[in-house]
Amino acid sequence: MNKTSPFYLSDVRMAGTEGQNNHSALDHERNKALDELVHHHDLFHPANDDQGPYSLIIGIENGQLALQIKNDEGTPLPALLLSLTPYRRLIQDYFLMIDSYEQCRHEGNCQKLQTIDMARRGLHNEGADLLMARLTGKINMDHETARRLFTLICVLHKTHMKLV
């Protein structure tokens, strides 16, 4: 956390997830990611703007990931739209991991829980690396911010699939 830098997220919201709260493990992941994005003040610096901190609305529009950013003055920055196609395999694997984790947790199999958790962290890292690479030249962020945003991408994808 860099407390002196203005380049972080002060507010993060998810478009299209209103009323989506069923107290699942996925809700826990979403709430944790949202909280950490806002309270940890990790690096988030859109290109060509030095008026942070920033607010972000992340959603899915027309099957694409949509990032709507405003700077500290309330000025909207150009929206970013990214194809979700490069994330599909990672998202599918992420949900398989969550399902396996919950099943092992109910069974009380601690050894398997550790293995699944390590694999899930690996998926988060891969998703974060992909997001950072796709946003090169558009948004500079650290790995922790990218990991948390990847969690939100997964949640949005799952929510969007339920609504379609």
DSSP file with accessible surface (Angstrom, degrees, kcal/mol):
  #  RESIDUE AA STRUCTURE BP1 BP2  ACC     N-H-->O    O-->H-N    N-H-->O    O-->H-N    TCO  KAPPA ALPHA  PHI   PSI    X-CA   Y-CA   Z-CA
    1    1 A M              0   0  129      0, 0.0     2,-0.7     0, 0.0    41,-0.2   0.000 360.0 360.0 360.0 130.1    0.0    0.0    0.0
    2    2 A N    >   -     0   0   85     39,-1.1     3,-0.6    38,-0.2     5,-0.1  -0.882 360.0-176.1-112.4  99.6    1.3    3.4   -1.0
    3    3 A K  T 3  S+     0   0  168     -2,-0.7    -1,-0.1     1,-0.2    38,-0.0   0.702  80.5  53.3 -71.2 -19.0   -0.5    6.0    1.2
    4    4 A T  T 3  S+     0   0  128      2,-0.0    -1,-0.2     0, 0.0    -2,-0.0   0.680  91.1  86.2 -91.4 -17.1    1.1    9.0   -0.5
    5    5 A S    <   -     0   0   21     -3,-0.6    -3,-0.1    36,-0.1     0, 0.0  -0.632  63.2-153.4 -84.0 139.6    0.2    8.0   -4.1
    6    6 A P        +     0   0   52      0, 0.0     2,-1.5     0, 0.0    -1,-0.1   0.424  68.9 104.1 -87.5   4.4   -3.2    9.1   -5.5
    7    7 A F        +     0   0   44     45,-0.2    37,-1.8    46,-0.1     2,-0.3  -0.567  57.6  89.7 -94.3  77.2   -3.2    6.1   -8.0
    8    8 A Y  S    S-     0   0   42     -2,-1.5    46,-2.7    35,-0.2     2,-0.5  -0.933  80.2 -88.0-154.1 173.0   -5.6    3.7   -6.4
    9    9 A L  E     +a   54   0A   2     28,-0.5    32,-0.3    33,-0.4    46,-0.2  -0.814  30.8 176.7 -93.6 125.5   -9.3    2.9   -6.4
   10   10 A S  E    S+     0   0A  53     44,-2.9     2,-0.3    -2,-0.5    45,-0.2   0.585  75.3  20.7 -98.9 -15.4  -11.5    4.7   -3.9
   11   11 A D  E     -a   55   0A  51     43,-1.2    45,-2.4    26,-0.1     2,-0.4  -0.959  61.8-177.2-155.0 133.3  -14.8    3.2   -5.1
   12   12 A V  E     +a   56   0A  13     -2,-0.3     2,-0.3    43,-0.2    45,-0.2  -0.996   8.1 175.5-135.6 129.3  -15.6    0.0   -7.0
   13   13 A R  E     -a   57   0A 149     43,-2.5    45,-2.6    -2,-0.4     2,-0.6  -0.947  24.0-134.8-131.1 153.7  -19.0   -1.1   -8.0
   14   14 A M  E >   -a   58   0A  11     -2,-0.3     3,-0.9    43,-0.2     2,-0.2  -0.941  19.6-139.3-111.9 120.2  -20.3   -4.0  -10.1
   15   15 A A  T 3  S+     0   0   39     43,-2.3    45,-0.3    -2,-0.6    42,-0.0  -0.543  83.0  16.7 -75.7 138.2  -22.9   -3.2  -12.8
   16   16 A G  T 3  S+     0   0   42     -2,-0.2    -1,-0.2    43,-0.1    43,-0.1   0.612  96.6  96.7  81.9  11.6  -25.7   -5.7  -13.1
   17   17 A T    X   +     0   0   19     -3,-0.9     3,-2.1     2,-0.0    -2,-0.1   0.290  44.5 135.9-115.2  11.4  -25.3   -7.5   -9.8
   18   18 A E  T 3  S+     0   0  141      1,-0.3     3,-0.1    -4,-0.1    -3,-0.0  -0.313  78.0  12.8 -60.7 136.1  -27.9   -5.7   -7.8
   19   19 A G  T 3  S+     0   0   84      1,-0.2     2,-1.2    -2,-0.0    -1,-0.3   0.532  91.6 126.6  76.3   3.7  -30.0   -8.1   -5.7
   20   20 A Q    <   +     0   0   57     -3,-2.1     2,-0.3     2,-0.0    -1,-0.2  -0.696  27.8 126.1 -94.5  84.7  -27.5  -10.9   -6.4
   21   21 A N        +     0   0   88     -2,-1.2    -3,-0.0    -3,-0.1    -1,-0.0  -0.791  11.1 149.0-145.0  98.6  -26.8  -12.0   -2.8
   22   22 A N        -     0   0   93     -2,-0.3    -1,-0.1     2,-0.0     4,-0.0   0.194  61.7-116.0-116.6  17.1  -27.2  -15.7   -1.9
   23   23 A H        +     0   0  159      1,-0.2     2,-0.1     2,-0.1    -2,-0.1   0.799  63.6 149.2  58.1  34.5  -24.5  -15.9    0.7
   24   24 A S     >  -     0   0   45      1,-0.1     4,-1.9     4,-0.0    -1,-0.2  -0.328  67.2 -97.4 -87.9 176.1  -22.4  -18.4   -1.3
   25   25 A A  H  > S+     0   0   26      1,-0.2     4,-2.3     2,-0.2     5,-0.1   0.868 126.6  57.5 -60.8 -33.1  -18.7  -18.8   -1.4
   26   26 A L  H  > S+     0   0   19      2,-0.2     4,-2.7     1,-0.2    -1,-0.2   0.903 103.0  52.0 -66.4 -39.2  -18.7  -16.7   -4.5
   27   27 A D  H  > S+     0   0   11      1,-0.2     4,-2.9     2,-0.2     5,-0.2   0.903 108.6  51.7 -62.3 -39.2  -20.4  -13.8   -2.7
   28   28 A H  H  X S+     0   0  117     -4,-1.9     4,-2.5     2,-0.2    -2,-0.2   0.930 110.2  48.2 -62.1 -44.6  -17.7  -14.1    0.0
   29   29 A E  H  X S+     0   0   27     -4,-2.3     4,-2.5     2,-0.2    -2,-0.2   0.918 113.2  48.2 -61.2 -45.4  -15.0  -13.8   -2.8
   30   30 A R  H  X S+     0   0   20     -4,-2.7     4,-2.8     2,-0.2     5,-0.2   0.950 112.9  46.6 -60.8 -49.8  -16.8  -10.9   -4.4
   31   31 A N  H  X S+     0   0   79     -4,-2.9     4,-2.4     1,-0.2    -2,-0.2   0.894 113.1  49.5 -63.6 -38.7  -17.2   -9.0   -1.1
   32   32 A K  H  X S+     0   0  103     -4,-2.5     4,-2.7    -5,-0.2     5,-0.2   0.934 112.0  47.9 -65.3 -45.2  -13.6   -9.6   -0.1
   33   33 A A  H  X S+     0   0    4     -4,-2.5     4,-2.5    -5,-0.2    -2,-0.2   0.928 112.9  48.4 -62.3 -45.2  -12.3   -8.4   -3.5
   34   34 A L  H  X S+     0   0   37     -4,-2.8     4,-1.6     2,-0.2     5,-0.2   0.932 113.2  47.5 -60.6 -46.1  -14.4   -5.3   -3.4
   35   35 A D  H  X S+     0   0   86     -4,-2.4     4,-2.6    -5,-0.2     5,-0.2   0.934 114.0  46.0 -62.0 -46.0  -13.3   -4.4    0.1
   36   36 A E  H  X S+     0   0   42     -4,-2.7     4,-2.0     1,-0.2     6,-0.3   0.867 107.4  57.6 -69.3 -35.3   -9.6   -5.0   -0.5
   37   37 A L  H  < S+     0   0    5     -4,-2.5   -28,-0.5    -5,-0.2     4,-0.4   0.900 116.5  35.3 -60.2 -38.2   -9.7   -3.0   -3.8
   38   38 A V  H  < S+     0   0   30     -4,-1.6    -2,-0.2    -5,-0.2    -1,-0.2   0.870 124.1  39.0 -85.3 -37.1  -11.0    0.0   -1.9
   39   39 A H  H  < S+     0   0  112     -4,-2.6    -3,-0.2    -5,-0.2    -2,-0.2   0.686 108.4  56.8 -94.5 -16.9   -9.2   -0.3    1.4
   40   40 A H  S  < S-     0   0   68     -4,-2.0    -1,-0.2    -5,-0.2   -38,-0.2   0.665  85.5-146.2 -88.7 -17.5   -5.7   -1.5    0.4
   41   41 A H        +     0   0   52     -4,-0.4   -39,-1.1   -32,-0.3   -36,-0.1   0.854  33.0 171.0  54.4  40.9   -4.9    1.4   -1.9
   42   42 A D        -     0   0   20     -6,-0.3   -33,-0.4    -5,-0.3    -1,-0.1  -0.309  45.5 -64.6 -75.1 166.2   -2.9   -0.8   -4.3
   43   43 A L        +     0   0   54    -35,-0.1    99,-1.3    -2,-0.1     2,-0.3  -0.274  60.6 153.4 -63.0 127.6   -1.8    0.6   -7.6
   44   44 A F  E     +E  141   0B   2    -37,-1.8    97,-0.2    97,-0.2    10,-0.1  -0.828  10.6 162.4-150.9 106.8   -4.4    1.6  -10.2
   45   45 A H  E     -E  140   0B  39     95,-3.0    95,-2.8    -2,-0.3     3,-0.1  -0.844  25.9-148.8-136.6  99.0   -3.4    4.3  -12.7
   46   46 A P  E >   -E  139   0B   5      0, 0.0     3,-1.1     0, 0.0    93,-0.3  -0.364  35.5 -99.5 -62.8 143.6   -5.2    4.8  -15.9
   47   47 A A  T 3  S+     0   0   42     91,-3.2     3,-0.1     1,-0.2    91,-0.0  -0.286 102.3  16.0 -62.5 146.0   -3.0    6.1  -18.7
   48   48 A N  T 3  S+     0   0  172      1,-0.1     2,-0.3    -3,-0.1    -1,-0.2   0.728 106.3  94.8  64.7  24.6   -3.1    9.8  -19.5
   49   49 A D    <   +     0   0   20     -3,-1.1    -1,-0.1     1,-0.0     3,-0.1  -0.947  37.3 172.0-146.6 128.3   -4.7   10.8  -16.2
   50   50 A D        +     0   0  104     -2,-0.3     2,-0.2     1,-0.1    -1,-0.0  -0.008  54.7 101.5-119.7  26.4   -3.0   11.9  -13.0
   51   51 A Q        -     0   0   84    -44,-0.0    21,-3.5   -45,-0.0    22,-0.4  -0.328  67.6-173.4-109.5  51.0   -6.2   12.9  -11.0
   52   52 A G        +     0   0    9     19,-0.2   -45,-0.2    -2,-0.2     2,-0.2  -0.289  51.8  79.9 -80.6 172.1   -6.6    9.9   -8.7
   53   53 A P  S    S-     0   0   17      0, 0.0     2,-0.3     0, 0.0   -44,-0.2   0.531  71.0-152.0 -73.2 172.9   -7.9    8.3   -6.8
   54   54 A Y  E     -a    9   0A   0    -46,-2.7   -44,-2.9    -2,-0.2   -43,-1.2  -0.788  15.0-142.4-120.5 153.2  -10.4    6.7   -9.1
   55   55 A S  E     -aB  11  70A  31     15,-2.5    15,-2.2    -2,-0.3     2,-0.4  -0.892  22.5-162.0-110.6 147.0  -13.8    5.2   -9.1
   56   56 A L  E     -aB  12  69A   1    -45,-2.4   -43,-2.5    -2,-0.4     2,-0.5  -0.994  17.3-167.3-133.7 133.7  -14.6    2.1  -11.2
   57   57 A I  E     -aB  13  68A  63     11,-2.6    11,-2.7    -2,-0.4     2,-0.4  -0.994  17.7-168.4-114.6 121.8  -17.7    0.5  -12.4
   58   58 A I  E     +aB  14  67A   1    -45,-2.6   -43,-2.3    -2,-0.5     2,-0.3  -0.929  23.3 132.7-113.1 132.4  -17.0   -3.0  -13.8
   59   59 A G  E     - B   0  66A   3      7,-2.3     7,-3.4    -2,-0.4     2,-0.5  -0.910  52.7 -95.0-158.0-174.6  -19.6   -4.8  -15.7
   60   60 A I  E     + B   0  65A  28    -45,-0.3     2,-0.4    -2,-0.3     5,-0.2  -0.988  34.7 179.0-120.3 124.0  -20.5   -6.9  -18.8
   61   61 A E  E >  S- B   0  64A  79      3,-2.7     3,-1.9    -2,-0.5    -2,-0.0  -0.995  71.7 -15.8-126.9 123.8  -22.0   -5.1  -21.8
   62   62 A N  T 3  S-     0   0  163     -2,-0.4    -1,-0.1     1,-0.3     3,-0.1   0.873 129.1 -52.4  52.0  40.8  -22.8   -6.9  -25.0
   63   63 A G  T 3  S+     0   0   32      1,-0.2    21,-0.7    20,-0.1     2,-0.3   0.574 118.3 107.8  76.6   8.0  -20.8   -9.9  -23.9
   64   64 A Q  E <  S-BC  61  83A  73     -3,-1.9    -3,-2.7    19,-0.2     2,-0.3  -0.891  77.2-106.9-117.8 151.7  -17.7   -7.8  -23.2
   65   65 A L  E     -BC  60  82A   2     17,-2.9    17,-2.5    -2,-0.3     2,-0.5  -0.589  38.4-158.7 -71.9 128.0  -16.0   -6.7  -20.0
   66   66 A A  E     -BC  59  81A   2     -7,-3.4    -7,-2.3    -2,-0.3     2,-0.5  -0.961  11.3-170.2-117.3 127.3  -16.7   -3.0  -19.5
   67   67 A L  E     -BC  58  80A   5     13,-2.7    13,-2.4    -2,-0.5     2,-0.6  -0.972   3.3-174.3-116.9 114.8  -14.6   -0.8  -17.3
   68   68 A Q  E     -B   57   0A  78    -11,-2.7   -11,-2.6    -2,-0.5     2,-0.4  -0.957  11.4-174.2-111.3 119.8  -16.0    2.7  -16.6
   69   69 A I  E     -B   56   0A   4     -2,-0.6     8,-3.2     8,-0.4     2,-0.4  -0.913  13.4-171.4-120.6 139.7  -13.6    4.9  -14.7
   70   70 A K  E     -BD  55  76A 103    -15,-2.2   -15,-2.5    -2,-0.4     2,-0.1  -0.977  20.0-133.6-124.3 143.7  -13.9    8.4  -13.2
   71   71 A N    >   -     0   0    9      4,-2.1     3,-2.3    -2,-0.4   -19,-0.2  -0.231  40.4 -85.8 -85.2-177.9  -11.0   10.4  -11.7
   72   72 A D  T 3  S+     0   0  106    -21,-3.5   -20,-0.1     1,-0.3   -18,-0.1   0.749 129.0  57.1 -63.1 -23.2  -11.1   12.3   -8.4
   73   73 A E  T 3  S-     0   0  132    -22,-0.4    -1,-0.3     2,-0.1   -21,-0.1   0.449 119.7-109.6 -84.8  -2.4  -12.6   15.3  -10.1
   74   74 A G    <   +     0   0   42     -3,-2.3    -2,-0.1     1,-0.3   -20,-0.0   0.533  69.3 147.1  85.8   7.6  -15.6   13.1  -11.3
   75   75 A T        -     0   0   67      1,-0.1    -4,-2.1    -5,-0.0    -1,-0.3  -0.645  48.4-126.9 -79.8 122.7  -14.4   13.3  -14.9
   76   76 A P  B     -D   70   0A  90      0, 0.0    -6,-0.3     0, 0.0     3,-0.1  -0.493  20.3-146.8 -68.6 134.8  -15.3   10.1  -16.8
   77   77 A L        -     0   0   29     -8,-3.2    -8,-0.4    -2,-0.2     3,-0.1  -0.590  42.7 -70.7 -91.4 162.2  -12.3    8.6  -18.6
   78   78 A P        -     0   0  111      0, 0.0    -1,-0.1     0, 0.0    -9,-0.1  -0.305  59.0-113.5 -55.6 131.1  -12.7    6.7  -21.9
   79   79 A A        -     0   0   65    -11,-0.1     2,-0.5    -3,-0.1   -11,-0.2  -0.356  25.8-140.6 -65.2 146.2  -14.6    3.4  -21.2
   80   80 A L  E     -C   67   0A  31    -13,-2.4   -13,-2.7    -3,-0.1     2,-0.5  -0.944  14.8-169.2-111.8 130.4  -12.6    0.3  -21.9
   81   81 A L  E     -C   66   0A  86     -2,-0.5     2,-0.4   -15,-0.2   -15,-0.2  -0.984   7.6-177.6-119.5 129.2  -14.2   -2.8  -23.4
   82   82 A L  E     -C   65   0A  14    -17,-2.5   -17,-2.9    -2,-0.5     2,-0.1  -0.982  30.0-112.4-128.2 139.5  -12.4   -6.1  -23.5
   83   83 A S  E     -C   64   0A  42     -2,-0.4   -19,-0.2   -19,-0.2     4,-0.1  -0.406  15.9-150.7 -63.4 140.7  -13.4   -9.4  -25.0
   84   84 A L  S >> S+     0   0    4    -21,-0.7     3,-1.8     1,-0.2     4,-0.7   0.562  75.9  95.4 -87.7  -8.9  -14.1  -12.1  -22.4
   85   85 A T  G >4 S+     0   0   89      1,-0.3     3,-1.3     2,-0.2     4,-0.4   0.883  78.2  54.8 -53.2 -45.1  -13.0  -14.9  -24.7
   86   86 A P  G 34 S+     0   0   60      0, 0.0     4,-0.3     0, 0.0    -1,-0.3   0.735 110.3  49.3 -64.1 -15.3   -9.4  -15.0  -23.4
   87   87 A Y  G <> S+     0   0    0     -3,-1.8     4,-3.0     1,-0.1     5,-0.3   0.567  82.3  94.8 -96.3 -11.0  -10.8  -15.6  -19.9
   88   88 A R  H <X S+     0   0  103     -3,-1.3     4,-2.5    -4,-0.7     5,-0.2   0.885  87.2  43.6 -54.3 -49.9  -13.3  -18.3  -20.6
   89   89 A R  H  > S+     0   0  124     -4,-0.4     4,-2.6     1,-0.2    -1,-0.2   0.937 115.9  48.6 -62.5 -44.2  -11.0  -21.3  -19.8
   90   90 A L  H  > S+     0   0    4     -4,-0.3     4,-2.5     1,-0.2    -2,-0.2   0.904 111.9  49.3 -62.7 -40.8   -9.7  -19.6  -16.6
   91   91 A I  H  X S+     0   0    1     -4,-3.0     4,-2.2     2,-0.2     5,-0.2   0.930 111.1  49.2 -65.7 -43.9  -13.3  -18.7  -15.5
   92   92 A Q  H  X S+     0   0  124     -4,-2.5     4,-2.0    -5,-0.3    -2,-0.2   0.937 113.6  46.1 -60.1 -46.0  -14.5  -22.3  -16.1
   93   93 A D  H  X S+     0   0   48     -4,-2.6     4,-2.4     1,-0.2    -1,-0.2   0.886 108.5  57.4 -64.2 -37.4  -11.5  -23.7  -14.1
   94   94 A Y  H  X S+     0   0    0     -4,-2.5     4,-2.3    -5,-0.2    -1,-0.2   0.934 108.6  45.2 -59.2 -45.6  -12.1  -21.1  -11.4
   95   95 A F  H  X S+     0   0   21     -4,-2.2     4,-2.5     1,-0.2    -1,-0.2   0.861 109.7  54.6 -71.5 -32.2  -15.7  -22.2  -10.8
   96   96 A L  H  X S+     0   0  105     -4,-2.0     4,-2.6    -5,-0.2    -1,-0.2   0.915 109.4  49.3 -62.2 -40.4  -14.6  -25.9  -10.8
   97   97 A M  H  X S+     0   0   47     -4,-2.4     4,-2.8     2,-0.2    -2,-0.2   0.913 110.4  49.3 -64.8 -43.0  -12.1  -25.0   -8.1
   98   98 A I  H  X S+     0   0   11     -4,-2.3     4,-2.6     2,-0.2     5,-0.2   0.937 112.7  47.5 -63.1 -44.5  -14.7  -23.2   -6.0
   99   99 A D  H  X S+     0   0   93     -4,-2.5     4,-2.3     1,-0.2    -2,-0.2   0.928 114.3  46.6 -62.7 -44.2  -17.1  -26.2   -6.3
  100  100 A S  H  X S+     0   0   47     -4,-2.6     4,-2.6     2,-0.2     5,-0.2   0.905 111.6  52.0 -63.5 -41.1  -14.4  -28.6   -5.4
  101  101 A Y  H  X S+     0   0   56     -4,-2.8     4,-2.4     1,-0.2    -2,-0.2   0.934 110.8  46.8 -61.5 -46.6  -13.3  -26.5   -2.5
  102  102 A E  H  X S+     0   0   41     -4,-2.6     4,-2.2     2,-0.2    -1,-0.2   0.904 112.1  50.9 -64.4 -39.7  -16.8  -26.3   -1.1
  103  103 A Q  H  X S+     0   0  118     -4,-2.3     4,-1.6    -5,-0.2    -2,-0.2   0.944 112.9  45.0 -63.9 -45.3  -17.3  -30.0   -1.5
  104  104 A C  H  X>S+     0   0    7     -4,-2.6     5,-2.1     1,-0.2     4,-1.1   0.868 110.0  55.8 -67.2 -34.7  -14.1  -30.8    0.3
  105  105 A R  H  <5S+     0   0  124     -4,-2.4     3,-0.5     1,-0.2    -1,-0.2   0.926 108.5  47.0 -63.6 -42.1  -14.9  -28.3    3.0
  106  106 A H  H  <5S+     0   0  142     -4,-2.2    -1,-0.2     1,-0.2    -2,-0.2   0.830 113.5  49.0 -68.6 -29.9  -18.2  -30.1    3.7
  107  107 A E  H  <5S-     0   0  114     -4,-1.6    -1,-0.2    -5,-0.2    -2,-0.2   0.622 109.2-126.5 -81.0 -16.4  -16.4  -33.4    3.7
  108  108 A G  T  <5 +     0   0   52     -4,-1.1     2,-1.4    -3,-0.5    -3,-0.2   0.742  53.7 154.2  77.0  24.4  -13.8  -32.1    6.1
  109  109 A N     >< +     0   0   54     -5,-2.1     4,-1.9     1,-0.2    -1,-0.2  -0.657  14.9 175.8 -89.4  87.7  -10.9  -33.1    3.8
  110  110 A C  H  > S+     0   0   87     -2,-1.4     4,-2.0     1,-0.2    -1,-0.2   0.843  74.3  57.0 -64.6 -36.8   -8.2  -30.6    4.9
  111  111 A Q  H  > S+     0   0  131      1,-0.2     4,-1.7     2,-0.2    -1,-0.2   0.938 109.9  44.3 -62.0 -45.6   -5.5  -32.1    2.7
  112  112 A K  H  > S+     0   0  111      1,-0.2     4,-2.9     2,-0.2     5,-0.3   0.869 108.2  59.8 -66.7 -35.0   -7.5  -31.7   -0.5
  113  113 A L  H  X S+     0   0   27     -4,-1.9     4,-2.6     1,-0.2    -1,-0.2   0.916 105.4  48.2 -58.8 -43.4   -8.6  -28.1    0.6
  114  114 A Q  H  X S+     0   0  117     -4,-2.0     4,-2.2     2,-0.2    -1,-0.2   0.912 112.6  48.1 -64.2 -42.1   -4.9  -27.1    0.7
  115  115 A T  H  X S+     0   0   83     -4,-1.7     4,-2.1     2,-0.2    -2,-0.2   0.930 114.0  45.9 -64.5 -45.5   -4.3  -28.5   -2.7
  116  116 A I  H  X S+     0   0   22     -4,-2.9     4,-2.7     1,-0.2    -2,-0.2   0.906 111.1  53.1 -65.1 -40.9   -7.4  -26.9   -4.2
  117  117 A D  H  X S+     0   0   36     -4,-2.6     4,-2.3    -5,-0.3    -1,-0.2   0.903 108.4  50.0 -63.2 -39.4   -6.6  -23.6   -2.6
  118  118 A M  H  X S+     0   0  118     -4,-2.2     4,-1.9     2,-0.2    -1,-0.2   0.921 112.1  47.8 -64.0 -41.7   -3.0  -23.6   -4.1
  119  119 A A  H  X S+     0   0   41     -4,-2.1     4,-2.1     2,-0.2    -2,-0.2   0.900 110.0  52.4 -66.2 -38.9   -4.5  -24.4   -7.5
  120  120 A R  H  X S+     0   0   29     -4,-2.7     4,-2.4     1,-0.2    -2,-0.2   0.911 107.4  51.8 -64.5 -40.2   -7.1  -21.6   -7.1
  121  121 A R  H  X S+     0   0  112     -4,-2.3     4,-2.4     1,-0.2    -1,-0.2   0.901 107.7  53.4 -61.9 -38.7   -4.3  -19.2   -6.3
  122  122 A G  H  X S+     0   0   35     -4,-1.9     4,-2.4     2,-0.2    -2,-0.2   0.910 108.2  49.4 -62.0 -41.2   -2.5  -20.3   -9.4
  123  123 A L  H  X S+     0   0   13     -4,-2.1     4,-2.9     2,-0.2     5,-0.2   0.906 109.5  52.1 -63.6 -41.2   -5.6  -19.5  -11.5
  124  124 A H  H  X S+     0   0   11     -4,-2.4     4,-2.7     1,-0.2    -2,-0.2   0.915 109.9  49.2 -60.0 -43.4   -5.9  -16.1   -9.9
  125  125 A N  H  X S+     0   0   61     -4,-2.4     4,-2.7     2,-0.2    -2,-0.2   0.919 112.0  47.8 -62.7 -43.1   -2.3  -15.4  -10.8
  126  126 A E  H  X S+     0   0   84     -4,-2.4     4,-2.3     2,-0.2    -2,-0.2   0.924 113.4  47.8 -64.6 -42.8   -2.8  -16.5  -14.4
  127  127 A G  H  X S+     0   0    0     -4,-2.9     4,-2.4     2,-0.2    -2,-0.2   0.903 112.4  49.6 -63.7 -40.4   -6.0  -14.4  -14.6
  128  128 A A  H  X S+     0   0    0     -4,-2.7     4,-2.8    -5,-0.2     5,-0.2   0.926 110.1  50.2 -64.8 -43.9   -4.2  -11.4  -13.1
  129  129 A D  H  X S+     0   0   91     -4,-2.7     4,-2.3     1,-0.2    -2,-0.2   0.916 111.5  49.0 -61.0 -41.9   -1.3  -11.7  -15.5
  130  130 A L  H  X S+     0   0   47     -4,-2.3     4,-2.5     2,-0.2    -2,-0.2   0.932 112.0  48.2 -64.3 -44.8   -3.7  -11.9  -18.5
  131  131 A L  H  X S+     0   0    2     -4,-2.4     4,-1.5     1,-0.2    -2,-0.2   0.934 111.8  49.1 -62.2 -45.7   -5.6   -8.8  -17.3
  132  132 A M  H  < S+     0   0   56     -4,-2.8     4,-0.3     1,-0.2    -1,-0.2   0.913 112.4  48.7 -61.1 -41.6   -2.4   -6.8  -16.8
  133  133 A A  H >< S+     0   0   64     -4,-2.3     3,-1.1     1,-0.2    -1,-0.2   0.916 111.3  49.3 -65.4 -40.8   -1.1   -7.8  -20.2
  134  134 A R  H 3< S+     0   0   56     -4,-2.5    -1,-0.2     1,-0.2    -2,-0.2   0.730 113.2  47.4 -72.9 -20.8   -4.4   -6.9  -21.9
  135  135 A L  T >X S+     0   0    1     -4,-1.5     3,-2.7    -3,-0.2     4,-2.6   0.334  78.1 136.2-101.6   7.1   -4.5   -3.5  -20.2
  136  136 A T  T <4 S+     0   0  103     -3,-1.1     4,-0.1    -4,-0.3    -3,-0.1  -0.312  78.9  13.6 -55.7 130.0   -0.9   -2.6  -21.0
  137  137 A G  T 34 S+     0   0   69      1,-0.1    -1,-0.3     2,-0.1     3,-0.1   0.356 126.6  62.3  83.3  -6.9   -0.8    1.0  -22.1
  138  138 A K  T <4 S+     0   0   96     -3,-2.7   -91,-3.2     1,-0.4     2,-0.4   0.733 114.1   7.7-113.5 -46.8   -4.3    1.6  -20.8
  139  139 A I  E  <  -E   46   0B   8     -4,-2.6     2,-0.5   -93,-0.3    -1,-0.4  -0.981  61.2-150.0-141.7 127.9   -4.1    1.0  -17.0
  140  140 A N  E     +E   45   0B  97    -95,-2.8   -95,-3.0    -2,-0.4     2,-0.3  -0.861  33.3 157.3 -94.9 126.1   -1.1    0.4  -14.9
  141  141 A M  E     -E   44   0B   6     -2,-0.5   -97,-0.2   -97,-0.2     2,-0.1  -0.974  38.1-113.2-145.1 158.8   -1.9   -1.8  -11.9
  142  142 A D     >  -     0   0   45    -99,-1.3     4,-2.1    -2,-0.3     5,-0.2  -0.377  38.5-101.8 -85.9 172.2   -0.1   -4.1   -9.5
  143  143 A H  H  > S+     0   0   57      1,-0.2     4,-2.6     2,-0.2     5,-0.2   0.869 118.8  54.9 -64.8 -38.4   -0.6   -7.8   -9.3
  144  144 A E  H  > S+     0   0   84      2,-0.2     4,-2.2     1,-0.2    -1,-0.2   0.913 108.7  48.2 -64.4 -41.4   -2.8   -7.7   -6.2
  145  145 A T  H  > S+     0   0    3      1,-0.2     4,-2.5     2,-0.2    -1,-0.2   0.941 112.3  49.5 -62.2 -44.7   -5.2   -5.3   -7.9
  146  146 A A  H  X S+     0   0    0     -4,-2.1     4,-2.4     1,-0.2    -2,-0.2   0.893 109.1  52.6 -63.4 -38.9   -5.3   -7.4  -11.0
  147  147 A R  H  X S+     0   0   41     -4,-2.6     4,-1.8     2,-0.2    -1,-0.2   0.928 111.2  46.5 -61.3 -45.0   -6.0  -10.6   -8.9
  148  148 A R  H  X S+     0   0   18     -4,-2.2     4,-1.8     1,-0.2    -2,-0.2   0.896 112.0  50.2 -66.6 -39.6   -9.0   -8.8   -7.2
  149  149 A L  H  X S+     0   0    3     -4,-2.5     4,-2.3     1,-0.2    -1,-0.2   0.885 106.2  56.2 -66.7 -35.3  -10.3   -7.6  -10.5
  150  150 A F  H  X S+     0   0    0     -4,-2.4     4,-2.3     2,-0.2    -1,-0.2   0.913 104.2  54.0 -62.6 -39.0  -10.1  -11.1  -11.9
  151  151 A T  H  X S+     0   0    7     -4,-1.8     4,-2.3     1,-0.2    -1,-0.2   0.941 109.1  48.1 -57.8 -45.4  -12.3  -12.3   -9.1
  152  152 A L  H  X S+     0   0    0     -4,-1.8     4,-2.9     1,-0.2    -1,-0.2   0.877 107.3  55.7 -65.4 -35.6  -14.8   -9.7  -10.0
  153  153 A I  H  X S+     0   0    1     -4,-2.3     4,-2.5     2,-0.2    -1,-0.2   0.931 108.7  48.3 -60.7 -43.0  -14.6  -10.7  -13.7
  154  154 A C  H  X S+     0   0    0     -4,-2.3     4,-2.4     2,-0.2    -2,-0.2   0.927 111.9  48.3 -63.5 -44.9  -15.5  -14.3  -12.6
  155  155 A V  H  X S+     0   0    2     -4,-2.3     4,-2.8     1,-0.2     5,-0.2   0.928 112.3  49.1 -62.0 -44.9  -18.4  -13.1  -10.5
  156  156 A L  H  X S+     0   0    6     -4,-2.9     4,-3.2     2,-0.2     5,-0.2   0.908 109.9  51.5 -60.9 -42.1  -19.7  -11.0  -13.3
  157  157 A H  H  X S+     0   0   24     -4,-2.5     4,-2.4    -5,-0.2    -2,-0.2   0.944 112.0  46.1 -61.3 -46.0  -19.5  -13.8  -15.8
  158  158 A K  H  X S+     0   0   71     -4,-2.4     4,-1.6     2,-0.2    -2,-0.2   0.928 115.4  46.3 -63.6 -45.4  -21.4  -16.1  -13.5
  159  159 A T  H  X S+     0   0   10     -4,-2.8     4,-1.4     1,-0.2    -2,-0.2   0.926 112.7  50.1 -63.4 -43.5  -24.1  -13.5  -12.8
  160  160 A H  H  X S+     0   0   61     -4,-3.2     4,-1.2     1,-0.2     3,-0.2   0.895 107.9  53.3 -63.0 -40.2  -24.4  -12.6  -16.4
  161  161 A M  H  < S+     0   0  102     -4,-2.4    -1,-0.2     1,-0.2    -2,-0.2   0.845 106.7  52.9 -66.0 -32.5  -24.7  -16.3  -17.4
  162  162 A K  H  < S+     0   0  116     -4,-1.6    -1,-0.2     1,-0.2    -2,-0.2   0.828 110.7  47.8 -68.9 -31.1  -27.6  -16.7  -14.9
  163  163 A L  H  <        0   0  111     -4,-1.4    -1,-0.2    -3,-0.2    -2,-0.2   0.676 360.0 360.0 -84.3 -20.2  -29.4  -13.7  -16.4
  164  164 A V     <        0   0  128     -4,-1.2    -3,-0.0    -5,-0.1    -4,-0.0  -0.462 360.0 360.0 -81.0 360.0  -29.0  -14.8  -20.1
